[in-house]
Amino acid sequence: MATSFSHFSSKISVAAFFIFYSSLATSISTKTSPEAIPFKKIYAFGDSFTDTGNTKSLSGPGGFGHVSNSPYGITFFHHSTNRYSDGRLVIDFVAESLSLPFLPPYRYMKGNGANGVNFAVAGSTAISHSFFVKNNLTLNITPESIQTQLLWFNKFMERQGCIGSASSSPACKAAFDGALFWVGEMGVNDYAYTIGSTVPNETIQKLVISSLTGFLEEILNKGARHVVVQGLPPSGCLPLALVLTSEDDRDNIGCAKSVNSQTQNHNMIYQTKLQDLRRQFPEAVITYLDYWTAYHTVMENPARYGFEERLKACCGSGGPPYNFQVFATCGTPSASVCQNPSQYINWDGVHLTEAMYKELADMFVNGTFSHPPFSELLGKKLRGD
């Protein structure tokens, strides 16, 4: 029998350009009191799980080219905001819980970004775009990477009058003062874009983690002192992965075993590198959000969290069991949308519903899935540590 992952690799190559991919001891929707707001701003980075509008239908990943249209955004905003969901994302719930406004996307921001900016881009990779060009892996791949987002951040800082580190000038001190740096999950796209190629998964893992740790080192050197880093989710639970893998490649909760094993292994190595950074920058607080375990916990007992559909996309085509077809995704004429998105974990086959993002945000901020606890990060900030 051929290995399950080999089977997955051969089949997903036809769709490799698709994306795989909140307050203390209270509800996530509860805002902190004005006198105890720990952060003045958030600088966010990541991919489509964090992007609040840097991509639109024509500039986003080819497989999900309808994000600017209905039914995207129907649940909360009642119109598309170019978020890859029916409503708010984890970063939106975090901002709300900190009594901050939703982060404006860097590309379309108005004003001076006093409360922060979102640099995340749907389809973004951790590895630089040149790597994919060199290996002839450029089909519908978003050219932006984490390096692009760092470049945008540096340009934004220059507009604030900051050229250098937080200690280099009053302008830089003001730009970094009271800032929470949010680094959303990154790397799923890198794996997806190279599946079916001759590039070994081990190479991608090494390059992705090296790029992300390099990025983190860069912002820490600049003066970031409160950093939140998300790990990868169990991508094997996404309808896309399930449609493109064989039925014998399943774990105990019905997800693609080979894909989940890959992301879990990635997260273990990534956390080791984060521990190295904590030793290198002892004055900083680096909180790791265990996306994999939080998501997996919901999948194990969805009813506890109010979900009825674990694996089926709310918006898509093809019907049960996954309601996902790679060439008839959410927003296309062939696709339809469910009546109650809040009962679904998955929104469009790759991205999650607002309801799921809300649960995850609560698990990160008020639960036990952040290390050290998010409350510790907030407490240290309020104490001025």
Disulfide bonds with the S-S distance in Angstrom:
Cys162-Cys172 2.05
Cys237-Cys255 2.10
Cys314-Cys338 1.99
Cys315-Cys330 2.02
